[in-house]
Amino acid sequence: MILVTGATGKVGRHVVARLREAGHRVRALSRDPARADLPPDVEVVAGSPGDADASAAALAGVDAAFVCLVGDVEAGARPFAEAIRRAGGVRRLVLLSSSAVLHPVRHRIGDEHRAAEELIGAAAPDATLLRPGPFHTNSLWWAKSIREQGRVRCLVGNNPGAPVDPDDLAAVAVAALTSGEHARRRYELTGPEVLTSAEQVRVISDVLGRDLDFEVAAPEEVVATFASITGDRPAAETNVAALHSPRVPWGRTNGTVERLLGRKPRTFRDWAAEHAHLFR
Ligand SMILES: NC(=O)c1ccc[n+]([C@@H]2O[C@H](COP(=O)([O-])OP(=O)(O)OC[C@H]3O[C@@H](n4cnc5c(N)ncnc54)[C@H](OP(=O)(O)O)[C@@H]3O)[C@@H](O)[C@H]2O)c1
């Protein structure tokens, strides 16, 4: 039995699908099992990684766990680490972290993921850490304004990135959940090409066969927007400074996904073509 947290999310849903395809039994942790919409053979347990009691119960008897934390990931990691201890440990664990931990500019997202790696790593010393950069799916932030106005007002700046497909992350996660070879490894994971936000919008425009306007929101506006959502202006300031820094660590490709999977990672164009209906 393999536990998948975040099983209804962008990476977790692919992890579930790939584990089932490979014949594994899957238990999923979801805040709302009635709405999880997972296949009937998946055992869905109510809760989230931030709930130590639910997580300890969900970890009982599993061989491996995929851990995806959202929101304040440090706050979620603490109870999950406690749950691992209460469950007497877990043989294999894969934590979906972030390449933000490698950013030379200190910022809240990086700090939280670093703390989560330490907390989970202390409870599960053989954990495999996945450190991806931006996901292909981040472009869905633009889907509504593309559909309705043919434009993108970009809140994350226009730095180069090497966006990665959530399904490739899931494939790496499944490799690490089902084999001992990846114990204690830390994998920085990128897509196959470097694209700025403007270049991603051009790819979507090509795929749709429709011109799209692109503009970048000023950092001060983005700070105000993020702070209004989270109520934490200092965190918003550090996060926006990191996003706009020319030293972002996700602005380069590496061959890790290809080395681990034996095939090239999927391109942003392939992902956009497959999801074109969401932008129409
Ligand atoms: N997006 C990126 O570019 C990127 C890059 C690097 C790393 N990451 C990291 O990848 C992880 C996954 O991020 P994501 O945004 O893609 O997650 P996600 O797939 O949108 O969410 C995963 C699951 O978390 C649960 N969830 C959603 N909101 C929640 C909340 N407020 N409180 C508790 N649970 C909640 C939901 O499951 P249920 O409703 O079923 O409980 C959801 O399916 C995060 O740690 C993120 O920092 C993301």
The ligand as an SDF file (V2000), in Angstrom:
LIG
                    3D

 48 52  0  0  0  0  0  0  0  0999 V2000
    3.5050   25.3760   -8.8060 N   0  0  0  0  0  0  0  0  0  0  0  0
    4.8040   25.4220   -8.9190 C   0  0  0  0  0  0  0  0  0  0  0  0
    5.3630   25.9870   -9.8520 O   0  0  0  0  0  0  0  0  0  0  0  0
    5.6700   24.7430   -7.8850 C   0  0  0  0  0  0  0  0  0  0  0  0
    7.0510   24.7130   -8.0970 C   0  0  0  0  0  0  0  0  0  0  0  0
    7.8580   24.0490   -7.1620 C   0  0  0  0  0  0  0  0  0  0  0  0
    7.2830   23.4540   -6.0510 C   0  0  0  0  0  0  0  0  0  0  0  0
    5.9490   23.5240   -5.8790 N   0  0  0  0  0  0  0  0  0  0  0  0
    5.3750   22.8770   -4.6820 C   0  0  0  0  0  0  0  0  0  0  0  0
    4.5490   21.7950   -5.0630 O   0  0  0  0  0  0  0  0  0  0  0  0
    3.5920   21.5610   -4.0260 C   0  0  0  0  0  0  0  0  0  0  0  0
    2.2260   21.3950   -4.6550 C   0  0  0  0  0  0  0  0  0  0  0  0
    1.7860   22.6680   -5.0710 O   0  0  0  0  0  0  0  0  0  0  0  0
    0.4720   22.8690   -5.9290 P   0  0  0  0  0  0  0  0  0  0  0  0
    0.1480   24.3040   -5.8540 O   0  0  0  0  0  0  0  0  0  0  0  0
    0.6300   22.2880   -7.2800 O   0  0  0  0  0  0  0  0  0  0  0  0
   -0.5990   22.0350   -5.0820 O   0  0  0  0  0  0  0  0  0  0  0  0
   -1.9770   21.4910   -5.6120 P   0  0  0  0  0  0  0  0  0  0  0  0
   -1.7480   20.3640   -6.5190 O   0  0  0  0  0  0  0  0  0  0  0  0
   -2.7940   22.6310   -6.0880 O   0  0  0  0  0  0  0  0  0  0  0  0
   -2.6440   20.9920   -4.2620 O   0  0  0  0  0  0  0  0  0  0  0  0
   -2.4130   19.7020   -3.7420 C   0  0  0  0  0  0  0  0  0  0  0  0
   -3.5780   19.3050   -2.8410 C   0  0  0  0  0  0  0  0  0  0  0  0
   -3.5100   20.0070   -1.6040 O   0  0  0  0  0  0  0  0  0  0  0  0
   -4.8250   20.1310   -1.0630 C   0  0  0  0  0  0  0  0  0  0  0  0
   -5.0250   21.5360   -0.7400 N   0  0  0  0  0  0  0  0  0  0  0  0
   -5.2610   22.5760   -1.5820 C   0  0  0  0  0  0  0  0  0  0  0  0
   -5.3700   23.7370   -0.9120 N   0  0  0  0  0  0  0  0  0  0  0  0
   -5.1840   23.4310    0.3990 C   0  0  0  0  0  0  0  0  0  0  0  0
   -5.1580   24.1900    1.5910 C   0  0  0  0  0  0  0  0  0  0  0  0
   -5.3500   25.5020    1.5770 N   0  0  0  0  0  0  0  0  0  0  0  0
   -4.9390   23.5390    2.7590 N   0  0  0  0  0  0  0  0  0  0  0  0
   -4.7380   22.2000    2.7930 C   0  0  0  0  0  0  0  0  0  0  0  0
   -4.7360   21.4240    1.6800 N   0  0  0  0  0  0  0  0  0  0  0  0
   -4.9590   22.0320    0.5050 C   0  0  0  0  0  0  0  0  0  0  0  0
   -5.8060   19.6510   -2.1230 C   0  0  0  0  0  0  0  0  0  0  0  0
   -6.1710   18.3360   -1.7850 O   0  0  0  0  0  0  0  0  0  0  0  0
   -7.5590   17.9490   -1.0710 P   0  0  0  0  0  0  0  0  0  0  0  0
   -8.5500   19.0360   -1.3710 O   0  0  0  0  0  0  0  0  0  0  0  0
   -7.9240   16.6360   -1.6960 O   0  0  0  0  0  0  0  0  0  0  0  0
   -7.2230   17.8290    0.3770 O   0  0  0  0  0  0  0  0  0  0  0  0
   -4.9450   19.6470   -3.3810 C   0  0  0  0  0  0  0  0  0  0  0  0
   -5.3520   18.6940   -4.3100 O   0  0  0  0  0  0  0  0  0  0  0  0
    3.7210   22.7450   -3.0500 C   0  0  0  0  0  0  0  0  0  0  0  0
    4.4890   22.3680   -1.9420 O   0  0  0  0  0  0  0  0  0  0  0  0
    4.4540   23.7930   -3.8830 C   0  0  0  0  0  0  0  0  0  0  0  0
    5.1680   24.7200   -3.1110 O   0  0  0  0  0  0  0  0  0  0  0  0
    5.1220   24.1380   -6.7660 C   0  0  0  0  0  0  0  0  0  0  0  0
  1  2  1  0
  2  3  2  0
  2  4  1  0
  4  5  1  0
  4 48  2  0
  5  6  2  0
  6  7  1  0
  7  8  2  0
  8  9  1  0
  8 48  1  0
  9 10  1  0
  9 46  1  0
 10 11  1  0
 11 12  1  0
 11 44  1  0
 12 13  1  0
 13 14  1  0
 14 15  2  0
 14 16  1  0
 14 17  1  0
 17 18  1  0
 18 19  2  0
 18 20  1  0
 18 21  1  0
 21 22  1  0
 22 23  1  0
 23 24  1  0
 23 42  1  0
 24 25  1  0
 25 26  1  0
 25 36  1  0
 26 27  1  0
 26 35  1  0
 27 28  2  0
 28 29  1  0
 29 30  1  0
 29 35  2  0
 30 31  1  0
 30 32  2  0
 32 33  1  0
 33 34  2  0
 34 35  1  0
 36 37  1  0
 36 42  1  0
 37 38  1  0
 38 39  2  0
 38 40  1  0
 38 41  1  0
 42 43  1  0
 44 45  1  0
 44 46  1  0
 46 47  1  0
M  CHG  2   8   1  16  -1
M  END
$$$$
